[in-house]
Amino acid sequence: MPSQPPRRKPPGPRFRTEIEAAEAEGVARENMVLRLTLADVTQLKRDRELPVTDISFADGVMRYLGVRVEQGGVAESVLDRGA
């Protein structure tokens, strides 16, 4: 019987910590961009542990904790703190 790959940790708590750390260092949330893999976007949208107010959709833009989310186009999800 083949072994299952380890289950990935949800991206929400990880990026909450990173966003809060960046903000504590003086980076404004409107300057940050979450560049997420499609798998992490899907996992973030389906995470039942996250408060519904943490994710918003307006004008075709997804935001997590007020940070704009770019979906796909990356091999690994990262928080871009801006210039």
Helices and strands as residue ranges (DSSP letters): H 11-24, G 29-31, E 33-36, H 38-46, G 52-54, E 55-58, E 61-64, E 67-71, E 78-80
